[in-house]
């Protein structure tokens, strides 16, 4: 059997993820014919088909699924060689693949990117914004180096480090600004607008309001915090908003913002990374910068 190449393994991994030659080619930054040729070369070298080719999608054969899993192990090991080299340097440098959840990214990143590049001039930051569940999966597969999420995630394979806490604020229609702030129990009886399923912030809001995550609700979910705030401004209900997002999202909306009584709802923002990564010390240095930026932002909101 001829030797397989890392390029072939990466192309095949992209195809396995996307199930479509065109989308896999875009993800791999290569033309579709070039990707197809490399997959054919893999199959020729192995002497068996890895992919069932259909008009709209590509399905892996049973052998293809095994090759996918073993190939990911190989790619992860190769990436860790690069991490070993970076870990030998005095401070974080080189590529940093940073994941961030959507309820944090737009509000923290504008300040964070500048702070990180000032602290570590040799750092090349690549940002990936998606939901916590996907970030955990991509961390475990070695596709990103670290992620900023709401804690806890409770994954034994990952290290968690706390960065800062922030309050969750009540957002009501502007006409309700003079009304008493509802109690926790009263809030649970109100029409609470939430992010759609999959967002951890949704579960945090439901937990505070003592509502079960799977409980039946009216179809009033939003895809973003901005959408929720505009829905509140239109009189459709109330919502909770992370403190870091309040200044941005309520600026042009007909809403009022209030702090809830004790126990005040809060969330813990933290960083996670693989326990086995050689970059542990460097990621802790990055976490210190994120912690400082988050604390500064919290003070600014409080002021």
One Martini backbone bead per residue (centre of mass of N, CA, C, O) as a GRO file, in nm:
protein
  303
    1UNK     BB    1   0.096   0.036   0.022
    2UNK     BB    2   0.057   0.351  -0.001
    3UNK     BB    3   0.114   0.645   0.126
    4UNK     BB    4  -0.038   0.861   0.316
    5UNK     BB    5  -0.150   1.188   0.353
    6UNK     BB    6  -0.229   1.468   0.526
    7UNK     BB    7  -0.398   1.595   0.309
    8UNK     BB    8  -0.593   1.359   0.273
    9UNK     BB    9  -0.694   1.351   0.567
   10UNK     BB   10  -0.810   1.640   0.569
   11UNK     BB   11  -1.007   1.607   0.335
   12UNK     BB   12  -1.161   1.366   0.452
   13UNK     BB   13  -1.254   1.509   0.709
   14UNK     BB   14  -1.422   1.725   0.564
   15UNK     BB   15  -1.614   1.524   0.428
   16UNK     BB   16  -1.719   1.389   0.688
   17UNK     BB   17  -1.846   1.653   0.806
   18UNK     BB   18  -2.025   1.751   0.537
   19UNK     BB   19  -2.125   1.537   0.310
   20UNK     BB   20  -1.976   1.727   0.081
   21UNK     BB   21  -1.768   1.825  -0.162
   22UNK     BB   22  -1.815   2.131  -0.179
   23UNK     BB   23  -1.806   2.200   0.128
   24UNK     BB   24  -1.532   2.067   0.181
   25UNK     BB   25  -1.367   2.249  -0.009
   26UNK     BB   26  -1.424   2.513   0.134
   27UNK     BB   27  -1.312   2.426   0.416
   28UNK     BB   28  -1.019   2.348   0.269
   29UNK     BB   29  -0.934   2.552   0.048
   30UNK     BB   30  -1.040   2.401  -0.225
   31UNK     BB   31  -1.102   2.241  -0.489
   32UNK     BB   32  -1.313   1.997  -0.581
   33UNK     BB   33  -1.130   1.831  -0.774
   34UNK     BB   34  -0.890   1.811  -0.577
   35UNK     BB   35  -1.038   1.660  -0.355
   36UNK     BB   36  -1.136   1.418  -0.523
   37UNK     BB   37  -0.859   1.312  -0.603
   38UNK     BB   38  -0.756   1.252  -0.312
   39UNK     BB   39  -0.976   1.045  -0.242
   40UNK     BB   40  -0.910   0.850  -0.471
   41UNK     BB   41  -0.619   0.797  -0.378
   42UNK     BB   42  -0.695   0.667  -0.113
   43UNK     BB   43  -0.861   0.434  -0.231
   44UNK     BB   44  -0.632   0.317  -0.399
   45UNK     BB   45  -0.433   0.266  -0.161
   46UNK     BB   46  -0.655   0.078   0.000
   47UNK     BB   47  -0.857  -0.085  -0.197
   48UNK     BB   48  -1.117   0.103  -0.123
   49UNK     BB   49  -1.413   0.232  -0.041
   50UNK     BB   50  -1.515   0.540   0.149
   51UNK     BB   51  -1.746   0.643  -0.059
   52UNK     BB   52  -2.079   0.738  -0.116
   53UNK     BB   53  -2.200   0.861  -0.418
   54UNK     BB   54  -2.417   1.132  -0.450
   55UNK     BB   55  -2.600   1.403  -0.566
   56UNK     BB   56  -2.611   1.547  -0.248
   57UNK     BB   57  -2.422   1.322  -0.109
   58UNK     BB   58  -2.175   1.183   0.122
   59UNK     BB   59  -2.108   0.855   0.223
   60UNK     BB   60  -1.983   0.648   0.446
   61UNK     BB   61  -1.831   0.377   0.482
   62UNK     BB   62  -1.736   0.158   0.708
   63UNK     BB   63  -1.441   0.215   0.644
   64UNK     BB   64  -1.460   0.524   0.644
   65UNK     BB   65  -1.523   0.546   0.950
   66UNK     BB   66  -1.254   0.427   1.044
   67UNK     BB   67  -1.069   0.628   0.898
   68UNK     BB   68  -1.174   0.878   1.033
   69UNK     BB   69  -1.094   0.807   1.326
   70UNK     BB   70  -0.790   0.752   1.275
   71UNK     BB   71  -0.727   1.019   1.132
   72UNK     BB   72  -0.788   1.204   1.376
   73UNK     BB   73  -0.566   1.095   1.553
   74UNK     BB   74  -0.334   1.179   1.367
   75UNK     BB   75  -0.396   1.484   1.347
   76UNK     BB   76  -0.379   1.537   1.650
   77UNK     BB   77  -0.081   1.451   1.683
   78UNK     BB   78   0.036   1.659   1.487
   79UNK     BB   79  -0.068   1.911   1.633
   80UNK     BB   80   0.089   1.849   1.903
   81UNK     BB   81   0.367   1.911   1.790
   82UNK     BB   82   0.314   2.214   1.760
   83UNK     BB   83   0.248   2.260   2.060
   84UNK     BB   84   0.525   2.185   2.172
   85UNK     BB   85   0.674   2.419   2.037
   86UNK     BB   86   0.505   2.648   2.167
   87UNK     BB   87   0.553   2.561   2.470
   88UNK     BB   88   0.873   2.641   2.460
   89UNK     BB   89   0.791   2.918   2.488
   90UNK     BB   90   0.762   3.201   2.686
   91UNK     BB   91   0.508   3.282   2.506
   92UNK     BB   92   0.245   3.336   2.340
   93UNK     BB   93   0.228   3.188   2.006
   94UNK     BB   94   0.090   3.187   1.723
   95UNK     BB   95  -0.166   2.985   1.686
   96UNK     BB   96  -0.508   3.069   1.800
   97UNK     BB   97  -0.789   2.868   1.865
   98UNK     BB   98  -1.088   3.046   1.934
   99UNK     BB   99  -1.365   2.992   2.126
  100UNK     BB  100  -1.711   3.130   2.119
  101UNK     BB  101  -1.994   3.227   2.241
  102UNK     BB  102  -2.266   3.426   2.135
  103UNK     BB  103  -2.309   3.566   2.440
  104UNK     BB  104  -1.994   3.689   2.413
  105UNK     BB  105  -1.840   3.772   2.153
  106UNK     BB  106  -1.956   4.073   2.078
  107UNK     BB  107  -1.858   4.195   2.377
  108UNK     BB  108  -1.550   4.090   2.416
  109UNK     BB  109  -1.369   4.088   2.153
  110UNK     BB  110  -1.309   4.392   2.092
  111UNK     BB  111  -1.120   4.400   2.355
  112UNK     BB  112  -0.951   4.133   2.347
  113UNK     BB  113  -0.778   4.133   2.091
  114UNK     BB  114  -0.604   4.379   2.164
  115UNK     BB  115  -0.496   4.270   2.435
  116UNK     BB  116  -0.354   4.017   2.321
  117UNK     BB  117  -0.166   4.159   2.109
  118UNK     BB  118  -0.022   4.332   2.322
  119UNK     BB  119   0.079   4.095   2.508
  120UNK     BB  120   0.104   3.902   2.222
  121UNK     BB  121   0.250   3.969   1.926
  122UNK     BB  122   0.277   3.649   1.819
  123UNK     BB  123  -0.030   3.628   1.790
  124UNK     BB  124  -0.268   3.413   1.607
  125UNK     BB  125  -0.603   3.480   1.582
  126UNK     BB  126  -0.873   3.235   1.579
  127UNK     BB  127  -1.219   3.252   1.534
  128UNK     BB  128  -1.494   3.065   1.698
  129UNK     BB  129  -1.851   3.075   1.660
  130UNK     BB  130  -2.045   2.883   1.897
  131UNK     BB  131  -2.171   2.637   2.059
  132UNK     BB  132  -2.082   2.457   2.326
  133UNK     BB  133  -2.109   2.169   2.214
  134UNK     BB  134  -1.923   2.222   1.968
  135UNK     BB  135  -1.672   2.317   2.118
  136UNK     BB  136  -1.620   2.060   2.271
  137UNK     BB  137  -1.586   1.880   2.024
  138UNK     BB  138  -1.350   2.047   1.893
  139UNK     BB  139  -1.157   2.012   2.125
  140UNK     BB  140  -1.146   1.697   2.133
  141UNK     BB  141  -1.049   1.703   1.813
  142UNK     BB  142  -0.839   1.958   1.772
  143UNK     BB  143  -0.972   2.227   1.623
  144UNK     BB  144  -0.922   2.367   1.898
  145UNK     BB  145  -0.767   2.512   2.190
  146UNK     BB  146  -1.003   2.708   2.298
  147UNK     BB  147  -1.270   2.833   2.529
  148UNK     BB  148  -1.543   3.059   2.575
  149UNK     BB  149  -1.764   3.005   2.852
  150UNK     BB  150  -2.007   2.867   3.043
  151UNK     BB  151  -2.014   2.768   3.366
  152UNK     BB  152  -2.030   2.450   3.364
  153UNK     BB  153  -1.930   2.147   3.171
  154UNK     BB  154  -1.834   1.868   3.284
  155UNK     BB  155  -1.552   1.759   3.145
  156UNK     BB  156  -1.298   1.541   3.207
  157UNK     BB  157  -1.110   1.631   2.945
  158UNK     BB  158  -1.136   1.921   3.079
  159UNK     BB  159  -1.030   2.237   3.150
  160UNK     BB  160  -1.123   2.469   3.409
  161UNK     BB  161  -1.145   2.838   3.414
  162UNK     BB  162  -1.205   3.110   3.588
  163UNK     BB  163  -1.283   3.456   3.519
  164UNK     BB  164  -1.599   3.561   3.555
  165UNK     BB  165  -1.873   3.743   3.674
  166UNK     BB  166  -2.228   3.795   3.589
  167UNK     BB  167  -2.510   3.956   3.545
  168UNK     BB  168  -2.862   3.921   3.513
  169UNK     BB  169  -3.088   4.110   3.334
  170UNK     BB  170  -3.381   4.293   3.316
  171UNK     BB  171  -3.607   4.308   3.034
  172UNK     BB  172  -3.834   4.571   2.955
  173UNK     BB  173  -4.059   4.762   2.877
  174UNK     BB  174  -4.055   5.100   2.901
  175UNK     BB  175  -4.344   5.126   3.047
  176UNK     BB  176  -4.219   4.944   3.308
  177UNK     BB  177  -4.002   5.112   3.468
  178UNK     BB  178  -4.193   5.192   3.732
  179UNK     BB  179  -4.215   4.915   3.808
  180UNK     BB  180  -4.178   4.665   3.994
  181UNK     BB  181  -3.964   4.428   4.059
  182UNK     BB  182  -3.976   4.114   4.010
  183UNK     BB  183  -3.985   3.824   4.127
  184UNK     BB  184  -3.893   3.511   4.078
  185UNK     BB  185  -4.178   3.394   4.079
  186UNK     BB  186  -4.309   3.609   3.891
  187UNK     BB  187  -4.125   3.557   3.645
  188UNK     BB  188  -4.231   3.260   3.595
  189UNK     BB  189  -4.526   3.392   3.496
  190UNK     BB  190  -4.401   3.517   3.263
  191UNK     BB  191  -4.314   3.618   2.944
  192UNK     BB  192  -4.034   3.442   2.843
  193UNK     BB  193  -3.767   3.522   2.653
  194UNK     BB  194  -3.571   3.303   2.441
  195UNK     BB  195  -3.345   3.116   2.336
  196UNK     BB  196  -3.281   2.874   2.152
  197UNK     BB  197  -3.205   2.574   2.127
  198UNK     BB  198  -2.856   2.520   2.265
  199UNK     BB  199  -2.842   2.743   2.464
  200UNK     BB  200  -2.715   2.797   2.776
  201UNK     BB  201  -2.870   3.060   2.849
  202UNK     BB  202  -3.147   2.937   2.852
  203UNK     BB  203  -3.105   2.747   3.099
  204UNK     BB  204  -3.032   2.970   3.300
  205UNK     BB  205  -3.302   3.120   3.290
  206UNK     BB  206  -3.484   2.880   3.367
  207UNK     BB  207  -3.351   2.821   3.638
  208UNK     BB  208  -3.413   3.090   3.779
  209UNK     BB  209  -3.737   3.058   3.707
  210UNK     BB  210  -3.814   2.758   3.764
  211UNK     BB  211  -3.783   2.617   3.481
  212UNK     BB  212  -3.807   2.375   3.263
  213UNK     BB  213  -3.631   2.311   2.976
  214UNK     BB  214  -3.883   2.104   2.864
  215UNK     BB  215  -4.102   2.291   2.879
  216UNK     BB  216  -4.383   2.416   2.776
  217UNK     BB  217  -4.401   2.667   2.512
  218UNK     BB  218  -4.415   2.933   2.353
  219UNK     BB  219  -4.319   3.055   2.026
  220UNK     BB  220  -4.062   3.272   2.177
  221UNK     BB  221  -3.788   3.249   2.014
  222UNK     BB  222  -3.446   3.333   1.969
  223UNK     BB  223  -3.127   3.376   1.794
  224UNK     BB  224  -3.077   3.641   1.970
  225UNK     BB  225  -3.036   3.903   2.180
  226UNK     BB  226  -3.135   4.121   1.986
  227UNK     BB  227  -3.410   3.993   1.930
  228UNK     BB  228  -3.519   3.989   2.217
  229UNK     BB  229  -3.514   4.295   2.268
  230UNK     BB  230  -3.707   4.369   2.035
  231UNK     BB  231  -3.944   4.202   2.145
  232UNK     BB  232  -3.975   4.363   2.401
  233UNK     BB  233  -4.022   4.642   2.262
  234UNK     BB  234  -4.297   4.509   2.130
  235UNK     BB  235  -4.449   4.358   2.384
  236UNK     BB  236  -4.388   4.022   2.414
  237UNK     BB  237  -4.205   4.064   2.684
  238UNK     BB  238  -3.938   3.917   2.859
  239UNK     BB  239  -3.584   3.930   2.965
  240UNK     BB  240  -3.257   3.813   2.977
  241UNK     BB  241  -2.927   3.979   3.033
  242UNK     BB  242  -2.618   4.018   2.996
  243UNK     BB  243  -2.428   4.268   3.110
  244UNK     BB  244  -2.231   4.295   2.857
  245UNK     BB  245  -2.495   4.346   2.656
  246UNK     BB  246  -2.666   4.594   2.739
  247UNK     BB  247  -2.536   4.844   2.597
  248UNK     BB  248  -2.575   4.734   2.305
  249UNK     BB  249  -2.886   4.616   2.288
  250UNK     BB  250  -3.046   4.883   2.435
  251UNK     BB  251  -2.984   5.151   2.284
  252UNK     BB  252  -3.238   5.114   2.041
  253UNK     BB  253  -3.455   5.030   2.257
  254UNK     BB  254  -3.788   4.996   2.405
  255UNK     BB  255  -3.637   4.972   2.706
  256UNK     BB  256  -3.578   4.829   3.030
  257UNK     BB  257  -3.339   4.812   3.304
  258UNK     BB  258  -3.292   4.557   3.566
  259UNK     BB  259  -3.238   4.451   3.881
  260UNK     BB  260  -3.251   4.180   4.062
  261UNK     BB  261  -3.308   4.023   4.326
  262UNK     BB  262  -3.239   3.832   4.582
  263UNK     BB  263  -3.099   3.615   4.407
  264UNK     BB  264  -2.888   3.702   4.175
  265UNK     BB  265  -2.842   3.648   3.862
  266UNK     BB  266  -2.572   3.440   3.734
  267UNK     BB  267  -2.260   3.405   3.555
  268UNK     BB  268  -1.991   3.194   3.451
  269UNK     BB  269  -1.687   3.276   3.307
  270UNK     BB  270  -1.476   3.067   3.093
  271UNK     BB  271  -1.212   2.836   3.035
  272UNK     BB  272  -1.127   2.578   2.791
  273UNK     BB  273  -0.930   2.265   2.781
  274UNK     BB  274  -0.721   2.026   2.728
  275UNK     BB  275  -0.551   1.825   2.947
  276UNK     BB  276  -0.324   1.728   2.717
  277UNK     BB  277  -0.210   1.990   2.655
  278UNK     BB  278   0.098   2.168   2.613
  279UNK     BB  279  -0.059   2.470   2.655
  280UNK     BB  280  -0.135   2.533   2.948
  281UNK     BB  281   0.044   2.779   3.030
  282UNK     BB  282  -0.043   2.964   2.793
  283UNK     BB  283  -0.351   2.958   2.853
  284UNK     BB  284  -0.326   3.091   3.130
  285UNK     BB  285  -0.215   3.358   3.020
  286UNK     BB  286  -0.463   3.421   2.850
  287UNK     BB  287  -0.670   3.412   3.083
  288UNK     BB  288  -0.563   3.660   3.233
  289UNK     BB  289  -0.647   3.862   3.013
  290UNK     BB  290  -0.946   3.795   3.004
  291UNK     BB  291  -1.000   3.863   3.299
  292UNK     BB  292  -0.925   4.164   3.283
  293UNK     BB  293  -1.128   4.243   3.063
  294UNK     BB  294  -1.383   4.149   3.211
  295UNK     BB  295  -1.348   4.330   3.462
  296UNK     BB  296  -1.349   4.600   3.313
  297UNK     BB  297  -1.632   4.568   3.188
  298UNK     BB  298  -1.788   4.545   3.457
  299UNK     BB  299  -1.709   4.826   3.562
  300UNK     BB  300  -1.832   4.987   3.326
  301UNK     BB  301  -2.124   4.892   3.372
  302UNK     BB  302  -2.144   4.990   3.669
  303UNK     BB  303  -2.079   5.296   3.585
   0.00000   0.00000   0.00000
